[in-house]
Amino acid sequence: MTGTPLDPKPALRRRLGLLLLVLYGTGITIGAGIYVLIGAVAGHAGAYSVWSFILAAAVMALTVGSYAEMATRYPVSAGEAAYVRAAFNSRFLSTTVGLLTVCINVVAASAVALGSAGYIRQFIDLPAPAIILAVVLSLGAVAAWGILESVALAGLFTLVEAGGLIWIIGSAFHMGLPPPSSFAVPPMDAATLSGISFASLLAFFAFVGFEGLANIVEEAKAPHRDIPWAMTMTLLLTTVLYVLIAAISVAAVPPGELAASPAPLSLVFRTVTGMNPATFNLIAVVATLNTVLAQMTMASRIIYGMARQGDLPTGLSSVHARTGTPLIATAAVILAVTGLALAFPIEELAEGTSLATLAAFAFVNLSLLRIRMKRIHSAAPHVRVPIWVPTMGILTCVAMFAVALLL
């Protein structure tokens, strides 16, 4: 006997292997970061933008380790909420962290949707609100279609967007960029360090994405093996690309010009290649669309997981029998992303996402510490990181949060 189209009994389908997981994680991260925020980072850190990305990557690496252990201990959607519940046995706290994570993904998708509009307007002379609406609705339809279809499209987009960055890197090295001075240790004066610190908060947003792998863990074929590898490879790939692109960008274009441009990497591309940036603008459109799609998919899975755990109305856990996707949760995400993208500027959305992400990451690290200290057993096969990883993860997240509030 088959279920009705919105029968809550159908489960998410395990259809994702390591390659698609890496492409998903890398794609969501790249599109959210370097294509959209290199200008904002350069505006604050100037010639030392590289160090903002290095600092953000170092903080992120600690939390990647904690996520790898927790995602394999508790391989469920709405992972952050499940981790907190396992550690503290508090529905209120787990619901709060789960909703915080939903907000992170919705706000991040809104920020990148705004960024995509800046690149799309290089081709189409339409008002930004009309472009944003078209982007969110069309990608929401893909997210509702199916997880394999969504991640396969995201994987294709990832190859395109990574190719765009490699094109810039290859062209820059051919013309002798970046010079060694781009990696010089910054002076220890207050103004420079303040600029790097604030820019690292924006750069931190550029690394948001790997945690999305924890929230599609129920759709991975071998989560205990593939999720940790996918998280690690995502961080390594994006860090190398970001550091090189940041060094090239500030060497090729004055930071003030980068900060003022609605399509900053397009400006870098034109400078280092001497070519018409139309092709690169198209790649940038693909990159930003990829991240919007992945963030919306992730947010819908968190809502689904929380509803299934009883933290949100049960109707949000309905999975369509034919598509295998949570349609009602996806519709809620579409509405929220559209509203935020139409109401707020990109830098405010990016800063808000970074602060909320630091808070969520601190909870994940704290949850792992508590689980290890209380020796809470998990029956699932899982990786195990040194205890100093979540300890340093908490400290670095709190330090970055405090710096952001003080600056």
N, C-alpha and C positions, 0 to 999 in steps of 0.2 A: 504494500500500500504506500503510495507516494504522499509526501507532505504537501501542504498548500504552499503557494509561492512565498509567503512570509512566515512559514512555520518556524518557530524559534528552535526546533530540534536539529535542523541541519547544522553541521559543524564546518569550521573553516578547513580548507583542503591543503594538505602538505604537498606542494608542487615546486618548491624552490630549492635548488642546489647551491653549492658554494659560489659558482661563477655569477649566477644571477644575484645572489646576496651581496657579493662584493660590488657589482655594478650598481645595485640599488643604493648601498651605503655611500659609495663614492659619488654617485650622481646627485643624491640629495644634498651632500655636503658641498660639492663644488659649486653647484648652481646657487646655493644660498650665500656663498661667500665671495669668492674673488671676482666674479662677474658683476656683482652688485655693489660690494662694499670697499673695493680697493681705493676708490676715490675718497670715501669718508675716512678710512684709516690714514691715507696719505695726508689728508687735511690736518690731522692731529699729530701724527708722528713724523711727517716730512721724510727726510732722507733716511730715517731710522725705522721705516715701516717694517722692514724685515724682522726686527727684534720684537715688534708687537705680535707678529705671527708665531715666532719661535716661543715667546712667553705663553701665548694662548695654547699652543700645541703641547707644551710641557704640562700645563695644568690639565689639559684634556687627557693626556696619556695615563695619568693616575686614575682618572675616573673610568677610562676604557677598561682598565684592569678589573675594577670593581664590578662594572657592568658584565664583563665576561663571566665572572664567577656567579653573579646573581641570576643572570639570564639562563644559565645552565642548571642552577639549583632549582629555579622556579620558571620553567619554560612555558609561560602563559602570556596572552595579550594583557595590556594594562599592567606591564611588568612592574613599574615603579610603585604602583598602589599595592601590588601583591607582595613586593619586597618589604615595604613598610609594615604591612599587616603581619607578615611572618615574624618580623623582628620585634614589633611592639604590641601585637595583638590588639590593635586599636582601629576600629572601623572609621572613627572620625578622622584620625590622622591619615589613614590610607586613602580615604575619599578626598581629603584635602590635597594630598600629594598627587593623586590621580587627576583631579580637576586642574591642578597647576600644570601638569604635563600636557593635558589637552590644550590649555591656553597657550603654552609654549608653541605647540605645533600650529595652532590656528593663527597666532600672531606672526610666526615665522612665514607661513604661507602667504599671509597678507603683505608682509614686507617684500617678499620676492615677487609677488604679483605686481606690486608697484614698480619694482625694478624691471620686470619684463615689459611693462608698458613703455618705459623709457626707450628700450631697444626697438620694440615694435613700431613706435612712432617714427623711427628712422625710415620706415617703409610706407606706413599708412598714416595719412593726415586726419586722424580722428581724435576726438576728445579722450583724454586718459580714462575717465570713468567708463566710457563705452568699451574701451579695450579691456579694462580690468574685468568688467562684467562678462565679456565674451570668453576671456581666458579662464576664469573660475568656473563658469558653467560648463564649458567644453571639457575641462580636465576633471571636473566632478563627475561627468558622464562616463569618462574612461575609468575612474576609480570605482564606480558602481558596476562596471561591466564584468570585472573579474580580476583576481589577484595576479594570476599568471600573465594576463593581458597587460595589466598595469605595470608590473615589474619588467616584463619583456620590453614594453615601450620605453620604460625608464632606462633599461639597459642600453637600448639603441641610442637614446638621447645622451647617455653617459659617454659612449664612444665618440659621439660628435663633439660634445663639450670639452672632453679631455684632448681631442684632436686640435681644437682651437687653441688651447693653452700651449700645447706642444709646438704648434705652428709659430706662435709668438716667441717661445723659448729658442727654437731653432734659428729663426730669423735674427733674434737679438744676438746670439752667440756668433753668428756669421758677421755681424757688424761690430763685434767687440764689446757687446754689453752682456751682463752688467760689469762695471769695473770692480776691482777688489774693494774699493772704498765703500761700496754699497753694503758690505758686510762688516764694516768697521764697528768696533765697540763704541757705543754712544758716550758722550761726556756725562759726568755725574752731576751736572747742574740741575736744579729743581725744575726749571721750565721744560727741559728735554725729557726728564724722567716722568714728569706729569703728563706730557703729550703721549709718550710711549705707553704709559699705564692706561690712560683712557682709550687710546687706540687699540690696546690689547683686549679691552672689553668688547669693542666692535669686532675685532678679529676673532674673538672667542665665538661670536655668532657664526662666523664663517666655518667653524668646525662642527657646528650643530648638525646632526644627521646620523652619526654612527649609532646613537641610542635608538634610532628608528628600527634597527635590526632586532632589538629586544622585544619590540612590539609587533613584529611579524613572525616571532619564533614559532608560533603554532602552525605556521604555513611553511616552515623549513623541513626538508626531508630528514636531516640528521642534525638537530639543533645542538646537541652536546658537543659535536665535532666541528660543525661549520660556523656557528655563530661567533665563537671566540676568534677564529681565523678571519672571518669577514670583518669584524670590528678592528682587529689589528691591521689588516691590510688596508682598510679604508683610511685609518689615521696616517699610516706611513705614506701612502700615495698622495693624499691631499697635502700633507706637510711639505713634501718635496716640491710639489707643484706650486703651492702658495709662496714658499720662500723665494723660489726662482722668479716667479711673476712679480712679487713685491719688489725685489731688487731691480728687475728690469724696468718696471713701471716708473719708479722714482728717478731712475737714471735717464730714462728716455724723455719724460715729460715733467715739467715743474709740478711739484705737489699741489700748488694752488690751482693750476689748470685741471689736474685730475679731480680735485675736490669739487670743482664747479661744473664738471661735465655730467650730463644725465646718462651718458654711455661711456664710462671712463676707459674700459679695456678696448673699446673701439678706437679711441684716441691713441692708445698705446700701440695698437696693431698698425694703424696708419703711419705712425712715426717710425717703427722698426722695420716695416716691410716696404713703405712707400707706395702701397697699393690702395685702391679704393676699398673702404671698409665695409662695403655692402655685404660681402660674403661672411665676414666675421660677425657683423651685426646679426645675420641669420643664425649663426652658431650660438651667439649670446642669447638669442630668443629661445633656442632649443634648451640651453643650459638652465635658464630661469624657469621655463615651463616644466622641465624635469623636476626641479625642486618643489614647485607648487604641487605637482601631482603626487610626489612622494610624501610630502608633509600632510596633505589632505588624506591620503591613504592611511598614514600612521595615526592621525588624530581619530579617524573613524574606528580603527582597530582598538584604540585605547578606550573610547566610549563603549564599544561593544564589550570589551573585557570587563569594564567596571559594571556595566548593566548585568552581565552574566554572574558577577560576584555579588549582586544585590545592592551596589552602591549608587546606581542610577535606575530610572524606570526600566522595567523589564522589556518594554517594547523596543528599546534601543539595542537589545541583543538579538533582534530578529535577523536571521540570515536567509536570504532568498534562495529557494531550492535550486533554481537554474543557474544563477550567477555565482552562488557561494560567497556572496558579499553582504555586509550589513547595510542595507539600503537606507533605513531610517537614520542611522548614525551618520552615514555619508551625507544625506540631505541636510542634517543639522550643521555639519562642518561647512558645507557650501554656503549656507546662509551667514554663518559667523565670519568666514573669510571675506566674503563680499562686503559685509558691513564695515569691518575694520579697514580693509584696503581703501575704501572710499572715504574714510573719516580721518585718517592719520597719515603724517609724512613718514617716509621710509626710515630716517635715522631714529625717530622716536620709537618706532616699532622694533627696530633692530636692538636698540639699547634695552627696551623693555623685555625683549626675548632673552637677551644675555643675562639680565638680572634674575629673571624667573628660572632660567636654565641652571644658573649657579646654585640657586636655592634647591632645586630638584636634585641636582647632582650631589649636593651636600647630604641630602636625606638618603640617597642611595648608598653613599660611602658610610654614613652613620649606621644604616641598617645592616650592612655587611659586618661592620665592627661588632655590633650588638649580637648578631647571629653567631659570630665566631667566639665571642667572649662567653656567651651562654651555652655554647656547644649545641646549637639547635641542629638536629639531623635533617638531611634531605635525602630522600630515596633516589632522586634522579642522578644519573652520572653527570659530574660537573668538574670544571677546572677549579684550581685553588691557587690564589695569589698570596704573596707574603703579606703579613699583617700590617707592615708599614705602608702598603699601597693605599688602603682605605684611610689610614690615619693621615697621611700626607694629602690625600684627596680632599678630606674635609678641611684641613688647614688652608690649602691653596684656594679652594672655592670661597671660603669665608674671607680670606685676605683680598681676593679680587672683588668680592661684593662690597667690602668695606671701602676699598680704594674708589670704587665707582660712586659710592654715596658721598665720599669726601670731595671728589673733584668737581 
